[in-house]
Amino acid sequence: MSSEAPPVRRQYLEIKKQYPHAVLFFRLGDFYETFDADAELVARELDIVLTSREYERDVPMAGVPHHALESYLARLIAKGYHVAICEQIGDEPIKGLFPRQVTRVVTPGTILEPGMLTETRNNYLAAVLVDANRAGLAVVDITTGHFTATQFDSPEVASLIRHELARLSPAEILIPESANNQLLITNLPPTSLAPHKFDPAFTRQLLLDHFSVSTLAGFGVDHQPLAIRCAGAILQYLKDTRPNALNLLVGLSTYSTSEFMLLDAATRRNLELTETIRGGQTRGSLLGVLDKTITPMGARLLRVWVSQPLLNLSEINARLDHVDALHKDGVTRAEVRVALKPLGDLERLVNRVLGGTATPRDAGAIRTALAATPALKANLQSSILQSLSSQIDPCPDILSLLQSALADDDLPSNLDHPGVIRPGWSAELDGVMQASKGAREWIAGLEKTERERTGLKTLKVGYNKVFGYYIEISKAAAVNAPADYIRKQTLVNAERFITPDLKEYETLVLNAEERILEIEARLFKEMCAQISAQAARLLNTARALARLDVFASLAEVAARNNYVRPTLVEGGELEIRDGRHPVVEQLLASGERFVPNDIIFESGECVRVITGPNMSGKSTYLRQVALIVLMAQIGSFVPAEAATIGLVDRIFTRIGAQDEIHAGQSTFMVEMVETANILHHATNRSLLVLDEIGRGTSTYDGLSLAWAIIEYIHSHPRLRAKTLFATHYHELVDLANLLPGVRNYNVAVTEDPAGGHVVFLHRIIPGGADRSYGIHVAQMAGLPRPVINRAQEILGTLEASSGKAVKTEPEAQQQIALFPETNPLVDELKSLDISSLTPLEALNKMYEWQKRFGEKK
């Protein structure tokens, strides 16, 4: 740092040195300025002008207005950056320089500002620590106070961590420096901490001190050392970045992933549980259909339920009982949903009080919510709903406090304006306000009094922040100003004066305003302290109301969409009659009807091979079965006429073509990696949804792989999972003759013999398809007629020359051979280097085969 640099530049560099990994927003007047590399980053990410100071042309600079800070901050945080906010301290400069210090560090996982948060989803900060076959994970949402941890002890620990992070989708992940980032499923870079922040003794003591306990046994983590280290690392991180948020963490809970259905990232993506694959929108996802919640806290809870289906039958049925009660009683359901509207986001409101960031308007919102709860409780009369009603505490003492102490509507959004405390609550405040009132009334009547005294009709009394109160007289009349008027300011067309009396009353008013703000701030802080003391009651009520909101939402969706209550059992049954896809049926054009289908697994049935063309409904059918099972296990009614479902431990899906170029993986490699994961981790209680396995490679390779995979699922003693296997390889229908647990189904198609047109009926019926109808689909898509005609010619040639699959005997338990070994076309195909052929060479080759083998027929 140059000794010639201006003092403010030296001040900036000293502060920046303390926050090397954060973008430093440095307050200068009405702007927050950034410099050097920070300025270049901010200009690029926020699309603002990069400039420089007059006396430092070589120093890049970019700034944002102080009043627009939050919007710019939100954009940087959304991109994963950390931002340190440096403010001016004090009202007067010292030796020409205002003191400055960083007052807060904002990171993606430590946001408290309402304008930067999404109401309907949690904002998680996670910490991960992996040690050989063990891993710890801790998660906190400081906006709700939810703080939980778990530990994994398994050879599959990397996979378990990835699946859990995919479920949580944290905004920020803390890891030790030099840790393996490949475990993390996130688009944002993790936050690396010094290794000592995860030290066993250090983190354990942090937790003991924070909760003021002598042992962690009461939190269930005493024998989970890696979970303790992660939870302690989060505490230390918050202490460094958001110390006021530590007040929000009043407890630590533990959980086990064995309590819930484990869903990997591919399955969550393929089933579009919370967002669509294209666009990442909630509309078009399962959550988009089920979410008719009224409150933000209900919406957040429903998102958690959709991402975390249950495995405990009694817990599922308890949820279904509540939904059932509200489904049957439409009047109560409607009354409950109306009563939920005034509640707002009680959970986050209470946590803002705990964190010391609540505004008068927040306190007013808590008052409104508590005032609405007695009427809501009165609506919960059934025996099932009364159990939930007993958990809702209207907190009458807190409501009475807020009604007595807080002013009525139009509360200010901060404490910079008076009018927060109700008149009559504080004798001290009332006294100051009364004194101020007399002075204000005197000033209000001054204009009339002075006009009458002086006879100057143009005289008027005004006020501005710079000069205070004044008496203004036009230039022409100013010569007649009374002797006791003291000139204060000269304007182009007027003169401004003050009088000793006016100055005295002005002092009374301004001092009173300052005093009123000071008293109101103190009283509001005392009020918040009393609310904080009862935060546990308020939060328990908020969470009970969130559950009620979710139950009412699921009941409302069931009533609107004609869903039924599923029957869940511990066995392996899967019987869905007239099942429908919950999302697709909502997106159909007006007048269109969704074609329902059954899925009834017979005794001994294991794999259902489903053949048929694209656009016929295979993929919809596969997904709807998986979604119906998942909906049942979150406690929702399902789109069907009836459903009996044996509990499923995991749902696996392999659907769609997707590459991961950034990881060096082709579409086919991704397909095989996902399939390998399924075959290694599925059990006989799992549900497998496999669509077009093997299509990413050559026809014979793909067919062979698909055949072998079905055999493996069917015959492996650990597997025999219920499997829906959709395929274009109609040769696979022969497996039903080989393997007793395989059944063939196909999509019903009707064909017009005269016109050659096909109509897909979208009905799944027993039996296998004998062809794929791919050319018909291409014709429907609008391919040129010459292409369609030529494709039909080539298909006929290939079908005539390729032979048929070897017949299999019912007693056979393995594949013998797929194709005749002496066919010259097959021999020539085997010798071809297909990957090096251009499309034109391939067409020429097929034309050659047509001439050679067609003439030999």
N, C-alpha and C positions, 0 to 999 in steps of 0.2 A: 504494500500500500504506500503510495507516494505521500511524503510529508506535505507536498504542495496541494494535495486534494482538498477541496472545500470541507469544512467541518461536517456538513450533513452527509457528504459522501463517505467520510471516515466512519461516521455513526452507522450508516447503512451497512458497510462492509463488516463492522464488528458484530452487528446483529445477524447478518447473513451467515457468518462463520459458525454461529450456534445452531443454525437450521440448514445444513448443507443439502439435505434431501427433500426439502420443501420449497415450493414457490413462495417467495416472500413478498407479500403485499404491504408496501411501505407508505404510511399515510403522509401526504404532503398537501396541506390545505384541503380542498374539496375533492381530491383524487387519491386513490391508492395506486402508487407507481411501482413498476417492476423494472429491474435493470439487468444488464449483461445477458447471460444465457436465459435467465428467467424471462426477460423481456421478449427475447426471440421466440421462446416457447409460447408465451401468452399471446403474442401477435399471431402466431401460426394457428393455435388451437381456438382462439376466440375471434379470429378474423378482424383484428383491430390494427390501427396504424402503428408502425414501428418508427420511433423518432429518437431525438436526443436532446439533452439540455444545452442551452446556448454556450455555456462555458465548458462543456464536456462533449464535444462533437464525436469523440471516439467511443462513447458509452451508449449502447443501445438502451432504449427506454420505451415502455408502453404502460399506459394507465387506464383505469376505469373510474367513472364517477362514484363517489362514496355512497350516494343514494341508490345506485344500481348494483351494489356489491353482490347481493345475494344471488341475483340471476347469473352473473358471470361466474361466481363461485360454484354454483350448481353445475354449470357446464364443465368446469375443470374437474370437479369431483367425480362427475359421471364418467370421465375419461380415465379415472384412476389416479389422479394427481393428489398430492398432499399440499395444503396451502397454510402458511403461517401469516396471521393477521397482526401487523405491527401498528399500534396506535400512538398518537400523541398523548403524553401524560401531563396533566396540569394545564392551567390556563395561561401561564406566563412563561416565556422563554428564559433560559438560564444562559447568560453570556451570549445572547443572540440565537440560541438553539433550543428548540423544544425537546425535553426529554422524551424518549420513545421506548416502548418495550412490546414484545409479542404478548398479546392478551389471550390468544387461542390458536390452536392448530387444528385445522379441519381436515379429516381424512374420510374416505368413503364409508368406513365402518363406524365413525364417531359423529355422525350428523345428528343434531338435535333440532335444527331450524325446521319448522313445519313446511315452509315453502320449498325446501330441498328434498323432502321425503315423499315417497309414494304412499298414499293412505292405505292402500289395499294389500300391501305386502310388508313383511318384516324387513328390517335393515340390519343384517347380521354382520357381526365382526367375529371371525373364527381364528383359532390358533391350532396348529397341527404340529405334532412331534412324532417322528417315526424312529423306532429303534429295533432293528432286525425284524422279528415276527410280532412286534408289539407296536401299538400306536396310540397316542392320546389325541383327543379332539375336545375343545371347549368352544362354546358359542354364546355370544351375548347380543341382545338387542337393547341398547341403552334407551331407546324410546319407549319401551314397554317394561323394562326391568327383567326380562326373561334371560336367565343365566344358567346354563346347563353344560354338562360334560359327560364324556364316555371314554372307555378304553377298549381297544381291540386286541385280542390275543389270538392270532391265527396266522398260518402260513400264507393266507390270502389277504394279508393286511392291506397291501397296496390297493387291491380291488375294492375292499370294503371302504377305505377312505375315499376313493374316487366316487363310489356310489353315494356315500353320505353327503359329500360336498355337492354332488349334482342335485341332490334333494334340497339341500339348504340354500344353494345358490348365494353364498355370502358376498357382501359388497367388498369385503377386504379379508385377506388371510395373512396371519402372522406366522412366520416360520423362522427357525434359527438360521443365521448366516451359513452359507455353504450347504444347506439342506437340498434334497433332491426335489426340484420344482416339478418334475414330470408326474408326480402323484396328483397334482392339483388340476381340477377341471375348472378353468376360469379363463376369461378373455383378458383379465387384468393381471399385471405382474404382482406377485405376492410382496408383502412388506417384510423385509429381513430385519431381525433383531439380533443384537449381540448375544452370544451363547449364554452369558451369565443371566440373561433375563429368563431363561428356562432352567436355571439351576435348581436342583431338587430342594435343598435346604432353604434357599432364598424364597422360592415360590410358596412352599408350605408355610413359612413364617408370615409371608404377605397375607395369605388367606386367613390364618389364625388371627392376625392383628386386625384385618378388615372386619371380620365377623365377631371379633371380641370373644373368641372361644379358646379352649385349651386343647381341643381335639377336633378332627374333621370327620369323625365317625358318624356324627349326626347327619352329615350331608351325603353319606353313602360313597365317599371317594377315598376313604382312609387307606384302602388296599388297592387303589388305582393310581400308582405313582406318576404315570405319564399324563393322566387326566388332570392331576393336581398341578403338574408343571405347566400345562397349557392354560388352565384357569388362572394360575398365578401370573403367567406372562401377559394375559389380557388385563389383569388388574394393574400391573406396572405400566402397560402401554396407555391405559386410560389415565393413570396418574400423571404421565408425561404429557398427554395431549388434551384430555378433557377431565381435569380433576373434579369438577362439580358433578360429573356423571357417576362418580363412585357412590354418591348418596342413593342412587337408584338401585344399586345392587344390594338387596336386603337378604338374599338367600341364594343358595347354589343347589341345583337338583342334578340327579344323574339319570341316565336312561340306557337301555340296551337295544341295539338294532334288531335283536331276536324277537322283540315284542311286535314288530311291524313287518309288513311285506316289503322285501328288499326289491327295489326297482333300479336297474342300471340306467345309465345316461341314454343309451340307445333306445330302450323301451319307453322312457319318459318322452323322448323326442318323437318316436314313431307313433305313439298313441296320442300325441299332442294334448297332454294332460292339462298344462297351464298356459301354453302358448302354441301358436301354429308354427309349423316348420318354415313356411314362407311368410316372412313379415314379422314373426315373433309377436303376433297380436293375441290378446285374450279372446276376442270374438273369433269363433271358429274352433275353439278348444273345448275340452270337457268342462273346465272351470267356467268358461263363458256361458255354457248352458245352465250349470247348476247354481251360479252365483246370482241370486235374487236377494242378497242380504241388504239390510237397511243401513247398518252402521259400518264404519271402517274396521272396527275390531272384529266384527263378525266376518267381514270379507277376508281379513288376514287369517282367521282361524279356519275358514273353509279351504283356503289355499293349502294350509298345513295338512288338513285331513285328506285332500285329494292327493297330495304327495306322499302320504304315509298311511296306507290302508292297514287295518288291524288284523291280527291273527288270533285274537282271543274271542271265542264265540259269545261268551256272556257280555263282553263289552260291546260287541257289534249289535247284539240284540237289544241292549240297553239304549243304544242310539236309535235303533229302528223303532223301539217302543215310543220314544219321544216324537219322532217324525210321524208315526202312525196316529198318535193322539191328536196332533195338529192337522193331519191330513183328513181325519174323520170329522173334525169339528171346524168347518169352514168359517163360522162366525168368530170363534175364538182366535183362529189364525189371522183373520183380517184385523181384529181388534189389537192383537199383539203387534202386528206389523205397523199399524198406525201409532201405537204407543212407543215403538222403538225409534221413531223418527227424531224426537227431541234429544235423544241420548248422545248423539255425536260420537266423538272418539274419547269416551271417558277414560279408557286405559292410558292413552298418551297424555291426556290432560293432567291426570293425577301424577304421572311421571315428570311432567314439566314442573309441577309444584315441588316435587321431591328434588329435582335438579336445580331449583332456584331460577328457572327461566320462564316461569309462568307470568302472564300478563293479566291485568284486570279483566280483559275480555275472556281469557281462559277460565278464570274463577267464575265469571258469569255463566259460562257454558257448563261448568260443574254444577252450579246451582240449578240450571235448567234441567239437567239430566236427573239430579236427585229428586227434583220436584215431580218428575214424570214417573218415577219407579213405583210409588204406591198403587197408582191406577193400573200399572202393568202387572204387578203382583196379583191384584184382584182378579185379573183375567185367567190366572193359572189355577183353575179349580179342580181339574181331573186329578186322580190319584198319582198318575205318572208325572204330570207337570208340577204337582205340589212339591215333589222332591227337588225340582229345580228352583221353585219359588222360595223354598227355605234357604237357598244359598244367596238370594238377592236381599241385601241389607240396604234399606233406603237411607241409612245414616242420618236420622232426624236431627241429631245434635249438630252435625256439620251443615245440614240444610238450614237449620235455625240460625247458625252463625252467619252464613252467607246472606240469608234474607235480611238479617238485622244490620249487618255491617256494610254490605256492599250496596252501592247505589243502584238505581233501576237501570233500564235499558240504555243503550248508547254509551256503554263503557268505553273508555279510551283503550287503544292497543298498547299503550305504554304508560309509564308513570311521569311523563313529561308534561302531562296536562291534568288540571284539577278535575274533580268530579267523580273520584273513585269511591269515596266513603260516604255512606248515607248520613244525612243530617240527623243529629240526635244520638249517634253512636259514640262520639267522643266530645266531651265538654270542652277539652282544650281546642280541638279543631273548630267547634262551633263558635268559641269565643273569638278566635282569630278571624273567622269568616264574617262574624257580626261586625267586628271593627272594620274590616275591609269593606263590608257592605255600605257602612256609613260614608266612608271616603269615596267609594264609587258613586254613590247617590249624589254626593256634593259635586263631583266632577261632571256627572251626567247633567246636573242642573246649571252648571257654570255658564254654558253658552247663552242660555236664556237670561240669566241674571246679568251677565256682562253687557249684553245687547241693550237691556233696559237701562243699565247704569250709565253706559257710554253713549247710547244713541246711535251706535255704528251697526247698521243693518247687515253689512258684509262680514261681520265678525263670526268666526266659528272656532270650535275647540276640536283639536285632532290629536293623534298619537302615532308615533312610529318607534321602531326598536332602537334607532340610533339616538334620537333626541328626546324620547319620552313624550309626555304630554306638553301641548303648546296652545297658544292663542294666535290665530292667524287673521291678519287684517290686510285688505287690499292696499296697494302702493299709494293710491290717491288718498285713502282714509287714514293711513298710518300716521300722518302728521297730527292727527287729532287723538292719538293714543294717550290714555291717562298717564300721569307722572309715575304711578307705581308699576307700570309695565316695563319689564326689562327685555331689551332686544336680544334674541337668541339666534336668529338665522335670517338672512336676506335672500329672497328668491327674485326671479325676474319680475313677477307681477304682484308680489305680496311680501309682507314682513311677518316674522313669527316672534312671539313674545312669551315670557313666563311671568308669574307673579310669585311673591313669597308664599302666599297661601296655596297656590297651585303646586308649588314645589313640595310643600309640606304634605299635602294630600297625596301627591304622586309617590312620595317616599312611603307613606302608609300603605298604599295599594301594592306597590312593587314588593315591598318587604313582606306584606301579607301573602302575596302569591308565592314567594319563595318559601315562606314559613308553611303555607298550606301544602305545597308539594312535599316538603320535608316531613310533615306530620303524616300525610297520607301514605308516603312511602314506608314509614315506620309501621303504621297500622296495618298496611297490606302485608308487610313482611311477617308481622305477628299473626295475622290471619292465616297465611300460608304455613307457618310453623304449626298451628293447631290442625290444619288439614293434613300436614305431613305426619303428624302423630297418629292419625287414623288411616294412613295410606293403605295398610294391609286390608282393612275392611273394604275400603273403596275399590282396591284392585280385585279382591275376591268377587265383589259385586259386578265389576266391569267384565270379568272373565265369565261369570255365570250368564250375564246378559249377552255376551258374544256367543255362547253355546246356544242360548235360546234363539238368537238371530239365525244361526246356522240351521237349527232344527226347523224353524219357520220357513226358511228359504227352501230347504229340501222338500218340505211338505207342499209349498206353493208350486214348485217345479213339478212335483209328482201329480198334483191336481190339474195343472194346466196341460201337461203332456201325456196324461193317461198312463202313468207308471204304476207298477204294482210292488207290493212288499215281497222281497225274495225270502225264501226259506233257506237258511244256512245250516249245514250239517258237518260233522267231523269226518265223514266218509269221503269217498272219491266220486260222488255223483256230480254230473253236470247235465242238467236238463232245463233247457230254456225254450219255451214255446212262444212262437211268433215274436222273436226278438227283433229289436230295431236298433239302428245306430243313433245314439242320442244327439249327435251333432248334425249328421247328414240330414236327418228328417226335419231339422229346424231350418236348414238352408235351402230346401227345395222350393222351387218357384210356386207361386200360387196356383192351385189346381192340381199339382203333381202329388202323387201318393207314394209313400215309401212302401216297398214290398217287404213284408216281414219274413223271417225264416226261423225254422227250428234248429236247435243244436242239442241233440239227445244222444249221448254216448251210451251204447249198449254195454251190457256186461261183457267184460273181456276186451272191449275195444280200446285201442291205445292211440293209433295214428289214423287220422282222417285225411286221405289224399283227395284234394279238391282240384279238379281240372276244369278248363273252360277258357274262353278268350279274355283279353283285356276289355275293359269297359263293361263287363258283364256283371260286376258286383262282387268278385272274389275278395278283393282287398277290403271292401266295406264290410263284408261278412266276417272276415278274420278279425278286424279291429272291433267290430261291435261285440263279438263274444268276449274279447279281452276287457273291453270297457264295462260291459255288464257285470262281469265278475269283480272288477275293481270297484265299481260303484257299490255293489252289495257289501263289500268288505270295508268301505268307509262309513257304512250305515245309511245308505241312500236307497230309496225305491229305484226300480229299474224299468227300462222301456221294453216290456214284454207282456204277454197275457198271463204267464206264470213262470216261475224260475225256482229250481232247487239246485243249490250250489254247494259242493263240498269245499271246505276251506282250502285255499291255494296259498302255498308258502311264497312262491315267486311267479311273476309273469315275465316271460322272455319274448322279445319280438325281433325278427330279422326281416325288415320291410324296406324296400326302396333302395335306390342306387345313390351312393354318396362316396365321394373320395375325400382323402385328407392329404392334399398335396403338401401342406406345410410339414407333415410328418413323413413324407416320402412314401405314402401308401396310395395305391390305385384303388379304384372302385371295387375290383374283385378282391384285393387284399383286405379292405375294410370288411367286405362281406364274409370272408373266411375268418377274420379275427373275431368278429361278432358271433359267428357260428361256433367257433372253438370255445368262446366264453360260455355259450349256452350249454354245449355238450359237457363241459367240465363242471358246471355248477348246478344244473337242473337236477331235481329229484323226482320221485314218483308222485309228489304232491304239487308239482309245478304245472303251469299251463304254458305251452310253447306255441307261438304264432310265427310260422315261417312262410315267407312269400317269395317264390321264384329263386330258391337256393340254386346256385350253379349257373345263373344266366350271365355272369360276368366273364365267362370264358367260352371256349369252343363248345359246340353242341355235345360232342361225345364226352369231353371232360366233364362238362356240367351235369349231364345225365348220369354219368358214373358216380360223381360225388353225391348228387341228390339221392340216388339209389342206396349208396352206402350209409348215408346219414340216417335215412329212414330205418334201415336195418339196425343201426346202432341204437337209435332211440327205442325201437321196439324190443330188442333182445338184451340190452345191457341190464344186468340185475339192479343197478342203482337207479336206472332211468324209468322206462315205461311211463313217461309223463304223458298226460293228455296233450295231443299235438294236432294242430290244424296246419296242414302242409299244402299250400296252394302252388300249383306248378303248370307250366306249359308243356312239360314233357309227358304227353299222354301215354308214353311207353311205361310209365311208373304204375299204371293201373294193374299191371301184371303182378305187382307185389301183393295184392289182396289174395291171390292164389297161393302165394308162398308163405305169408306170415299171418297167423290167425288173428292178430290184433289190429290188422290194417283193414280199413273200409274205404270204398271209393264213393265219392260224391262229385257231382258236376253241376255247372250252371246251365239251367234249361235254356235251349236255343230252338227257335223255330225258323225254318228256312222256306222261302217261296221258291218252289221248283221252277216256275216259269221265269221269274226275274232274277233269281240267284241272290236275292237279298236275304239277310238274316235279321232276326229280331231277338234281342236278349231279354229274357223274361225275368231276370234277377231272382229266380227261385233256385235254391240249392236242393237237388234231388239225388237219390241214390244212383250209383253207377258211375262209370268213367266216360270221359269224352274221347272220341276217336280222332279228333283233330283240333287244331288251335284257332282257326278262323282269323289268323293274323292278317291275312290279305283283305278280308272283309272289313276289319277295323281300319286298316290303312285307307280303304276306299271311303269309309265314313269320315275319315279325317281330311279327305280332299286331295289325296295324291293324284297326280295326273293319270288319265285313263291309260296312256301307253305304258306307264310304269306298272299299273295294276295288271294289265294284260300280260306283259312280259314276266311278271312275278308268278302268275298262274302257270305259264308255260314252264318256267324253271322248276316250280314246285312239282308239277306233274312228272318231269324228267327225273328229279331227285327221288321222288317216291317210288317210281318204277325201277330205279336202279340200285337203291340202297338196301333192299331186302327188308325183312322184318325181324323184330327181336325174337330170340330163341324162346320157344315155348317153355314154360316152367311147370313143374308138377306141384300139386298142392302140398305134398309131403316135404318138398325141398325146404331147407331152412337157410339157404344161402344162394346168392346169384351165381349161375353157372356161366353163361356167356350172353352178351347182349346182341352180337351181330355175327353172321356167318363168317368163317375165317377164310373162305376161298373166293370171296367176291372181289374181282379185279378193281372195281371202283374203290372199295374200302382200302385195298392194298395201296392204291395210288394216293388216296387221301392221307394215309398214314405217313407216306414219304414226303408230303408237301410241307414246306416251311410257311405256314399260313400267315405268321406274323410279318413276313416280308412281302407278301402279295399286295399290290395296289388294287383298289376296287376294279379298275379296268381289266387288270390281269385275271382277277377272280371271275369276272363275267366272261372273258374269253375262254377261260378254262372250263367253265360250265357249258359254254356253247360247244366246245370241243367234245366234252363228254356226251352231250346230247346227240351229236352226230355219230360218235363212235358206238355208244351203247344203245342208242335208239335204233340204229340200223341192224343191230344184232338180234333184236327181239324176234 
